[in-house]
Amino acid sequence: MTVDRSYSPYESIRNYHDRGMMKWGAFATGELSEAQRKLREKEELENETFPKKATSKLDD
């Protein structure tokens, strides 16, 4: 999608090209990595606090 900037009397505005994802992609990647790290730490803490019980069949 492009924006028509031909109305502008300024050449720099008319020639501006939005870089789209390039300008925010690194930020989003960093934010995602941070969220994943926090989730992993939370899950590890929960596993230490509430260890899973061993599930085995009892012999009759």
GROMACS elastic network, one bead per residue, 0.5 to 0.9 nm:
[ bonds ]
;  ai    aj funct       b0    kb
    2    17     6  0.85612   500
    2    18     6  0.84303   500
    4     7     6  0.75837   500
    4    14     6  0.79829   500
    5     8     6  0.58642   500
    5    13     6  0.67205   500
    5    15     6  0.79592   500
    5    16     6  0.83169   500
    6     9     6  0.79690   500
    6    11     6  0.88953   500
    6    13     6  0.84449   500
    6    14     6  0.55396   500
    6    15     6  0.87564   500
    7    10     6  0.88564   500
    7    14     6  0.77842   500
    8    11     6  0.73915   500
    8    13     6  0.65862   500
    8    14     6  0.62049   500
    9    13     6  0.81429   500
    9    14     6  0.79444   500
   10    13     6  0.55177   500
   10    14     6  0.64525   500
   10    15     6  0.88224   500
   11    14     6  0.50034   500
   11    15     6  0.60631   500
   11    16     6  0.84696   500
   12    15     6  0.52413   500
   12    16     6  0.60219   500
   13    16     6  0.51210   500
   13    17     6  0.87681   500
   14    17     6  0.86493   500
   17    20     6  0.88273   500
   18    23     6  0.87814   500
   19    22     6  0.55489   500
   19    23     6  0.61510   500
   20    23     6  0.61876   500
   20    24     6  0.75261   500
   20    25     6  0.86623   500
   21    24     6  0.53775   500
   21    25     6  0.51862   500
   21    26     6  0.86610   500
   22    25     6  0.54024   500
   22    26     6  0.75050   500
   23    26     6  0.72643   500
   23    27     6  0.81571   500
   24    27     6  0.52451   500
   24    28     6  0.62306   500
   24    29     6  0.86474   500
   25    28     6  0.51180   500
   25    29     6  0.60840   500
   25    30     6  0.85954   500
   26    29     6  0.50615   500
   26    30     6  0.61615   500
   26    31     6  0.85504   500
   27    30     6  0.51663   500
   27    31     6  0.61239   500
   27    32     6  0.85852   500
   28    31     6  0.50160   500
   28    32     6  0.60603   500
   28    33     6  0.85497   500
   29    32     6  0.51131   500
   29    33     6  0.61480   500
   29    34     6  0.86200   500
   30    33     6  0.51058   500
   30    34     6  0.61834   500
   30    35     6  0.86626   500
   31    34     6  0.51580   500
   31    35     6  0.62500   500
   31    36     6  0.86879   500
   32    35     6  0.51156   500
   32    36     6  0.61730   500
   32    37     6  0.85930   500
   33    36     6  0.51335   500
   33    37     6  0.61372   500
   33    38     6  0.86707   500
   34    37     6  0.50908   500
   34    38     6  0.62316   500
   34    39     6  0.86456   500
   35    38     6  0.51827   500
   35    39     6  0.61933   500
   35    40     6  0.86376   500
   36    39     6  0.50944   500
   36    40     6  0.61236   500
   36    41     6  0.86083   500
   37    40     6  0.51379   500
   37    41     6  0.61887   500
   37    42     6  0.86045   500
   38    41     6  0.51117   500
   38    42     6  0.61157   500
   38    43     6  0.86207   500
   39    42     6  0.50540   500
   39    43     6  0.61510   500
   39    44     6  0.85684   500
   40    43     6  0.51392   500
   40    44     6  0.61198   500
   40    45     6  0.85899   500
   41    44     6  0.50774   500
   41    45     6  0.61416   500
   41    46     6  0.86142   500
   42    45     6  0.51157   500
   42    46     6  0.61963   500
   42    47     6  0.86324   500
   43    46     6  0.50395   500
   43    47     6  0.61234   500
   43    48     6  0.86454   500
   44    47     6  0.50645   500
   44    48     6  0.62710   500
   44    49     6  0.86468   500
   45    48     6  0.51340   500
   45    49     6  0.61583   500
   45    50     6  0.84482   500
   46    49     6  0.50100   500
   46    50     6  0.57188   500
   46    51     6  0.76820   500
   47    50     6  0.51520   500
   47    52     6  0.70882   500
   48    51     6  0.56853   500
   50    53     6  0.87975   500
   52    55     6  0.87310   500
